[in-house]
């Protein structure tokens, strides 16, 4: 029951013959699937057998073996220890000088003293798909997730967006087919699966498989909350023999669990770090996960969801910007962009505020131009709002700011007034939030038990009843 630790224990108990001795059946995954997905060499060989592209790589079980592989593949490289959690022991290697130390750490981190050394695909875009499969071999995609940060930053430390924003439909369909093929190839089991891919940032959109996790993961929890689809609950029922068409959709109660969720909103997840509690620790982000939590926000657009997520971090920021707390020194900003840490998204915003060209920001961060353009739109909107005061601010501009996720406090900062004055202005001009549904079906069917998110885009989707109501104190 659980994640990576449970999988490792499952294998260890199996090797001691305990499952067989007591007649224990493993459900939701099988032993061979764990071996294939956690043993980097077996995974790579299987992908080659089923014609799924992977990065050039080789396995090393000793220091000398690793040095020989590095000489053959050339730098930059990635060292990935087998059977580890959260990228523990993993690292990027850019030069020969740092390789020996990082190889030793990687071998030490692996419980079986094994690492995969592969050619680094720096700057490629990273995606994830969440899948469910039943005993009849039916497979559905629950959610697609895109990492704002490119390959090189652990997905647990990356800002992620659901559904994917910058992937073409052709590439998505290809990725979907690859994920289903991968899940079917690792074993004959019913349950959940998480598959990670890298996509080249050019027009060709070449796709390579990074890894597959035959378990409910952190991403599964995000996908479940983002879509309203109870992944863990359905995966558990599939593991004991139910099929997808037999199970009801918990929210609509009129469709089956075989329906893939449809999203008419955007979800943004931002990790939360606590570097201030660990003085002297290396705050630069990489292949090892360093975040201790995360926030999730829902909006009608990426911009709105991003602003809401920034407001929820509890780090003293009112949003992505418009609070007077950004940096203005160009050298400092450029250094922060080159050495990614937990506040890089704020430095991207700061860079645009002081006029650093988009192309330069992209070349340093490798963040897709689509995301950079979205942030630039926010910066331009702020500059427009700053030319007004609270009395002259057009209602259309106020509504536009609210639809893009700006808090009253941010707007007050831009027009130099009190937050309460912005609130009163909204009330006077009927700029009020409405509530919309997370219903798994984009309003195609009536939702019986949805949950809600607030936004400023009309119309409202909440039906107010005239029945007696209770107030929770």
LINCORBEL-V172447 format. One record per backbone hydrogen bond with DSSP energy under -1.0 kcal/mol. CO is the residue of the C=O (numbers start at 1). NH is the residue of the N-H. E is the energy in kcal/mol with one decimal. If there is no record, write none. Layout:
BEGIN
{{CO & NH & E} {CO & NH & E}}
END
This chain:
BEGIN
{{3 & 7 & -2.0} {4 & 8 & -2.4} {5 & 9 & -2.5} {6 & 10 & -2.4} {7 & 11 & -2.0} {8 & 12 & -2.1} {9 & 13 & -2.9} {10 & 14 & -1.8} {11 & 15 & -2.6} {12 & 16 & -1.2} {13 & 18 & -1.8} {14 & 17 & -1.6} {17 & 21 & -2.2} {18 & 22 & -2.1} {19 & 24 & -2.7} {30 & 34 & -1.8} {31 & 35 & -2.3} {32 & 36 & -2.5} {33 & 37 & -2.3} {34 & 38 & -2.3} {35 & 39 & -2.2} {39 & 43 & -2.4} {40 & 44 & -2.3} {41 & 45 & -2.4} {42 & 46 & -2.3} {43 & 47 & -2.3} {44 & 48 & -1.9} {45 & 49 & -1.9} {46 & 50 & -1.8} {47 & 52 & -3.0} {53 & 209 & -3.0} {56 & 119 & -2.8} {58 & 117 & -3.0} {60 & 115 & -2.5} {62 & 66 & -1.9} {63 & 67 & -1.9} {64 & 68 & -1.9} {65 & 69 & -2.0} {66 & 70 & -2.2} {67 & 71 & -1.8} {68 & 72 & -1.5} {69 & 73 & -2.8} {70 & 74 & -2.3} {76 & 120 & -1.8} {77 & 93 & -2.9} {78 & 118 & -2.4} {79 & 91 & -1.7} {80 & 116 & -2.8} {85 & 88 & -1.4} {86 & 289 & -2.9} {87 & 90 & -2.3} {91 & 79 & -2.7} {93 & 77 & -2.5} {98 & 102 & -1.7} {99 & 103 & -2.7} {100 & 104 & -2.0} {101 & 105 & -1.9} {102 & 106 & -2.1} {103 & 107 & -2.5} {104 & 108 & -2.0} {105 & 109 & -1.9} {106 & 110 & -1.3} {110 & 113 & -1.6} {114 & 82 & -2.3} {115 & 60 & -2.8} {116 & 80 & -2.7} {117 & 58 & -2.1} {118 & 78 & -2.7} {121 & 124 & -1.7} {124 & 151 & -3.3} {125 & 199 & -3.0} {126 & 147 & -2.7} {127 & 197 & -2.7} {128 & 145 & -2.8} {129 & 195 & -2.4} {130 & 142 & -3.0} {131 & 193 & -2.0} {132 & 140 & -2.2} {133 & 191 & -1.5} {134 & 137 & -1.9} {138 & 134 & -1.8} {140 & 132 & -1.9} {143 & 130 & -2.1} {145 & 128 & -2.6} {146 & 161 & -3.0} {150 & 153 & -1.1} {154 & 157 & -2.1} {159 & 148 & -3.4} {160 & 269 & -2.8} {161 & 146 & -3.2} {162 & 267 & -3.0} {168 & 172 & -2.4} {169 & 173 & -2.6} {170 & 174 & -1.9} {171 & 175 & -2.6} {172 & 176 & -2.7} {173 & 177 & -2.1} {174 & 178 & -2.2} {175 & 179 & -2.5} {176 & 180 & -2.2} {177 & 181 & -2.2} {178 & 182 & -2.4} {179 & 183 & -2.5} {180 & 184 & -2.2} {181 & 185 & -1.4} {182 & 186 & -1.2} {191 & 133 & -2.2} {193 & 131 & -2.9} {194 & 213 & -3.3} {195 & 129 & -2.3} {196 & 210 & -2.9} {196 & 211 & -1.1} {197 & 127 & -2.4} {198 & 208 & -2.5} {199 & 125 & -2.8} {206 & 200 & -2.5} {208 & 198 & -2.6} {211 & 196 & -2.9} {213 & 194 & -2.3} {213 & 215 & -2.0} {217 & 221 & -1.6} {218 & 222 & -1.9} {219 & 223 & -3.0} {220 & 224 & -2.6} {221 & 225 & -2.1} {222 & 226 & -2.7} {223 & 227 & -2.1} {224 & 228 & -2.0} {229 & 231 & -1.9} {230 & 234 & -2.6} {231 & 235 & -3.0} {232 & 236 & -2.0} {233 & 237 & -1.7} {234 & 238 & -2.5} {235 & 239 & -1.9} {237 & 242 & -2.1} {238 & 241 & -1.4} {243 & 246 & -1.3} {247 & 257 & -2.8} {249 & 253 & -2.1} {251 & 448 & -2.6} {251 & 449 & -1.8} {255 & 249 & -3.0} {256 & 259 & -1.6} {266 & 299 & -2.4} {267 & 162 & -2.4} {268 & 297 & -2.4} {269 & 160 & -1.9} {270 & 295 & -2.6} {272 & 292 & -2.7} {272 & 293 & -1.1} {274 & 277 & -1.6} {275 & 278 & -1.5} {278 & 281 & -2.0} {286 & 154 & -3.3} {293 & 272 & -2.9} {295 & 270 & -2.1} {297 & 268 & -2.4} {299 & 266 & -3.3} {301 & 305 & -2.2} {302 & 306 & -2.7} {303 & 307 & -2.3} {304 & 308 & -2.4} {305 & 309 & -2.3} {306 & 310 & -2.3} {307 & 311 & -2.1} {308 & 312 & -1.1} {329 & 333 & -2.3} {330 & 334 & -2.7} {331 & 335 & -2.1} {332 & 336 & -2.1} {333 & 337 & -2.1} {334 & 338 & -1.9} {335 & 339 & -2.0} {340 & 285 & -3.3} {341 & 344 & -1.7} {343 & 347 & -1.6} {344 & 348 & -2.2} {345 & 349 & -1.5} {346 & 350 & -2.4} {347 & 351 & -2.6} {348 & 352 & -1.6} {349 & 353 & -2.1} {350 & 354 & -1.8} {351 & 356 & -2.6} {352 & 355 & -1.1} {357 & 361 & -1.9} {358 & 362 & -2.7} {359 & 363 & -2.4} {360 & 364 & -1.7} {361 & 365 & -2.7} {362 & 366 & -3.1} {368 & 372 & -1.8} {369 & 373 & -2.9} {370 & 374 & -1.7} {371 & 375 & -2.0} {372 & 376 & -2.5} {373 & 377 & -2.0} {374 & 378 & -1.2} {375 & 379 & -2.0} {376 & 380 & -2.6} {377 & 381 & -2.2} {378 & 382 & -2.2} {379 & 383 & -1.9} {380 & 384 & -1.6} {381 & 385 & -2.4} {382 & 386 & -2.3} {384 & 387 & -1.1} {385 & 388 & -2.0} {389 & 393 & -1.4} {394 & 398 & -2.1} {395 & 399 & -2.8} {396 & 400 & -2.0} {397 & 401 & -2.2} {398 & 402 & -2.2} {399 & 403 & -2.5} {400 & 404 & -1.2} {401 & 406 & -2.3} {402 & 405 & -1.5} {407 & 411 & -2.0} {408 & 412 & -2.6} {409 & 413 & -1.7} {410 & 414 & -1.9} {411 & 415 & -2.2} {412 & 417 & -2.1} {418 & 422 & -1.3} {419 & 423 & -2.2} {420 & 424 & -2.3} {421 & 425 & -2.2} {422 & 426 & -2.2} {423 & 427 & -2.2} {424 & 428 & -2.6} {425 & 429 & -1.5} {426 & 431 & -2.8} {427 & 430 & -1.0} {430 & 432 & -1.1} {434 & 455 & -2.4} {435 & 461 & -2.3} {436 & 453 & -2.0} {438 & 451 & -1.2} {440 & 262 & -2.0} {441 & 444 & -1.6} {451 & 438 & -3.0} {453 & 436 & -2.7} {455 & 434 & -3.3}}
END
